[in-house]
Amino acid sequence: MERYANRSIDLWDLADVYEWEFDTAVPEEFPSTPKCKDMRGLYYKQGLEYLSNFPGYDDKKILGVEKKFDYEIDDWIFNGIIDLIMEDEEGRLIIQDYKSKSAFKSKKEQAEYARQLYLYSLYVKREYGKYPDLLRFVMFRKGITVDIPFDETKLQEALAWARETVKEIRECWVYDASPDDFYCQHLCDHREHCEFKN
C-alpha cells in the first residue's frame, strides 16, 4: 500500500506483487488458535482479496505516506509514523491507518485505538494548518472502514491520556508480570527465558 500510494506500483499490480512477495515479507510462522488452525493461510487469503478488490485513490490527493514525525509535548517527544495522509474530493483532510484486526470489539476499544490518530493530528495541524476532518481505520482483512469525525474534545482526552501514561512510566520502578497464554507462547520476545512463561 505504501508503494502504491507513492506511485511505484500500479493499482492492477497490487495483488500480483502481494502474491510474489508474501513469503519473503512474512517468513514467520503464525500461531494456531482453537478457532483457526491455519492463521497464516487465512491472513494471506484475506489480504489478497482486499488488494484484488481495492479501488485505488484516484479521487484523493496523497499528502503523506508512512510519514515519520516528532512532536514535542511538555518535556518529552511523541513520535509516530502515519500510514497515509490524504485530501478527498471535498477538501477534507484524512488520516488513514491500516489495521490487521478484523474489527473493534467495542466502542471502548475503538476509542482507545483512536487515541493514536488523535495524537497524530497534532502533527497534521502543525504541517497543514488545520486538524484532520476525519480519522480513518481500514481493517483490510475484512474490508471494513471505520471513519471517526475529528472531535477536539477527544484530542484533549488523548493528550491527557498520553501525559498520564508518561507520568506512570516515569514513576514506575516495579513491573509486575501479567502472564497470558497466547501472548506468552507466541508473541513475547522474552518467552524463551521468562520465569513466568509456565
C-alpha positions as CSV (number, residue, x, y, z in Angstrom):
1,M,0.0,0.0,0.0
2,E,2.9,2.3,0.7
3,R,4.4,1.7,-2.7
4,Y,1.0,2.1,-4.4
5,A,0.4,5.5,-2.6
6,N,3.9,6.6,-3.7
7,R,3.1,5.6,-7.2
8,S,5.9,3.0,-7.5
9,I,3.3,0.1,-8.0
10,D,0.3,0.4,-10.3
11,L,-3.2,-0.5,-9.0
12,W,-3.6,-3.5,-11.2
13,D,-0.3,-5.0,-9.9
14,L,-1.1,-4.9,-6.2
15,A,-2.4,-8.4,-5.9
16,D,0.4,-9.9,-8.0
17,V,3.1,-8.2,-6.0
18,Y,1.4,-9.4,-2.8
19,E,1.4,-13.0,-4.1
20,W,5.1,-12.8,-5.3
21,E,6.4,-11.2,-2.1
22,F,4.3,-12.6,0.7
23,D,6.6,-15.5,1.8
24,T,9.7,-13.2,1.7
25,A,8.0,-10.4,3.6
26,V,6.3,-12.7,6.1
27,P,8.7,-15.5,6.9
28,E,7.5,-16.1,10.4
29,E,5.3,-19.0,11.5
30,F,1.8,-17.9,12.6
31,P,0.4,-19.4,15.8
32,S,-2.6,-21.6,15.6
33,T,-5.6,-21.0,17.9
34,P,-8.6,-23.1,18.8
35,K,-10.7,-21.0,16.3
36,C,-8.1,-21.0,13.5
37,K,-5.6,-23.7,12.8
38,D,-4.2,-22.0,9.7
39,M,-4.0,-18.3,10.6
40,R,-1.2,-17.7,8.1
41,G,-3.4,-19.0,5.2
42,L,-6.4,-17.0,6.5
43,Y,-4.5,-13.8,6.7
44,Y,-2.9,-14.4,3.3
45,K,-6.3,-15.1,1.6
46,Q,-7.9,-12.0,3.3
47,G,-5.1,-9.7,2.3
48,L,-5.2,-11.0,-1.3
49,E,-8.9,-10.5,-1.5
50,Y,-8.6,-6.9,-0.2
51,L,-5.9,-6.0,-2.8
52,S,-7.8,-7.7,-5.6
53,N,-10.8,-5.5,-5.0
54,F,-9.0,-2.3,-3.8
55,P,-10.5,0.6,-5.8
56,G,-7.5,2.9,-5.5
57,Y,-7.1,6.6,-4.6
58,D,-7.8,8.3,-7.9
59,D,-10.2,10.8,-6.3
60,K,-7.8,11.6,-3.4
61,K,-4.7,13.8,-3.2
62,I,-2.0,12.0,-1.3
63,L,-0.2,14.3,1.1
64,G,2.0,11.9,3.1
65,V,2.9,8.2,3.1
66,E,4.5,6.5,6.0
67,K,5.1,10.0,7.4
68,K,7.6,9.9,10.3
69,F,7.4,12.8,12.7
70,D,8.4,14.1,16.1
71,Y,6.1,16.3,18.2
72,E,7.2,17.9,21.4
73,I,4.7,17.6,24.3
74,D,5.7,19.1,27.6
75,D,9.2,17.9,28.3
76,W,9.0,14.7,26.1
77,I,8.9,13.9,22.4
78,F,6.0,12.0,20.9
79,N,6.9,10.3,17.6
80,G,4.9,8.4,15.2
81,I,4.5,7.1,11.6
82,I,1.3,8.0,9.9
83,D,0.3,5.4,7.3
84,L,-1.5,7.8,5.0
85,I,-2.5,11.5,5.0
86,M,-4.8,12.5,2.1
87,E,-7.3,15.0,1.0
88,D,-10.5,13.9,-0.5
89,E,-12.5,15.4,-3.4
90,E,-14.4,17.6,-0.8
91,G,-11.2,19.0,0.5
92,R,-11.3,17.1,3.8
93,L,-8.0,16.0,5.4
94,I,-8.0,12.4,6.3
95,I,-5.5,10.4,8.5
96,Q,-5.7,6.7,7.5
97,D,-4.3,3.8,9.5
98,Y,-4.3,0.2,8.3
99,K,-5.1,-2.5,10.9
100,S,-4.9,-6.3,10.5
101,K,-7.6,-6.6,13.2
102,S,-10.8,-8.0,11.9
103,A,-12.9,-5.4,13.8
104,F,-13.1,-3.4,17.0
105,K,-14.6,-5.5,19.8
106,S,-16.4,-2.5,21.3
107,K,-16.8,1.3,21.1
108,K,-14.5,1.5,24.1
109,E,-11.8,-0.4,22.2
110,Q,-12.3,1.8,19.1
111,A,-11.9,4.9,21.3
112,E,-8.7,3.5,22.8
113,Y,-7.2,2.9,19.3
114,A,-8.4,6.3,18.1
115,R,-6.1,8.0,20.6
116,Q,-3.2,7.1,18.3
117,L,-4.8,9.0,15.4
118,Y,-5.8,11.9,17.6
119,L,-2.2,12.3,18.7
120,Y,-1.1,12.1,15.0
121,S,-3.5,15.0,14.4
122,L,-1.1,17.3,16.3
123,Y,1.4,16.8,13.6
124,V,-1.2,17.3,10.8
125,K,-2.3,20.6,12.4
126,R,1.4,21.8,12.6
127,E,2.1,20.7,9.0
128,Y,-1.2,21.7,7.2
129,G,-2.5,24.5,9.4
130,K,-5.7,22.6,10.5
131,Y,-6.7,19.4,12.2
132,P,-7.8,16.5,10.1
133,D,-11.5,16.3,9.3
134,L,-11.6,12.5,9.5
135,L,-9.7,9.7,11.3
136,R,-10.0,6.5,9.3
137,F,-9.1,2.9,10.2
138,V,-9.0,0.4,7.4
139,M,-9.4,-3.2,8.7
140,F,-8.1,-4.6,5.4
141,R,-8.6,-8.3,6.3
142,K,-12.4,-7.9,6.4
143,G,-12.6,-4.9,4.1
144,I,-14.1,-2.7,6.9
145,T,-13.5,1.0,7.0
146,V,-14.2,2.9,10.3
147,D,-14.5,6.7,9.9
148,I,-14.3,8.9,13.0
149,P,-15.2,12.6,12.6
150,F,-12.5,14.7,14.3
151,D,-13.5,16.0,17.7
152,E,-11.2,18.4,19.5
153,T,-12.6,17.2,22.9
154,K,-11.4,13.7,22.1
155,L,-8.0,15.1,21.1
156,Q,-7.7,16.7,24.6
157,E,-8.7,13.4,26.2
158,A,-6.0,11.6,24.1
159,L,-3.4,14.2,25.2
160,A,-4.5,13.8,28.9
161,W,-4.1,10.0,28.5
162,A,-0.7,10.4,26.9
163,R,0.5,12.7,29.7
164,E,-0.8,10.4,32.4
165,T,0.8,7.4,30.7
166,V,4.2,9.1,30.6
167,K,3.8,10.1,34.2
168,E,3.1,6.5,35.2
169,I,6.1,5.2,33.2
170,R,8.4,7.7,34.9
171,E,7.1,6.8,38.4
172,C,7.1,3.1,37.9
173,W,10.1,1.0,39.2
174,V,8.4,-2.4,39.6
175,Y,6.8,-4.2,36.6
176,D,4.6,-7.0,37.7
177,A,4.2,-10.0,35.4
178,S,0.9,-10.4,33.7
179,P,1.1,-13.8,32.0
180,D,-1.3,-14.5,29.1
181,D,-1.2,-17.9,27.4
182,F,-1.4,-16.8,23.8
183,Y,0.9,-13.7,24.2
184,C,3.5,-15.6,26.3
185,Q,3.6,-18.6,24.0
186,H,3.7,-16.8,20.6
187,L,4.5,-13.1,20.8
188,C,6.6,-12.1,23.8
189,D,10.3,-11.5,22.8
190,H,11.4,-12.9,26.2
191,R,9.4,-16.1,26.1
192,E,12.4,-18.4,25.9
193,H,13.8,-17.0,29.2
194,C,10.9,-15.8,31.2
195,E,10.3,-17.4,34.6
196,F,6.6,-16.7,34.4
197,K,6.1,-18.4,31.0
198,N,4.9,-21.7,32.5
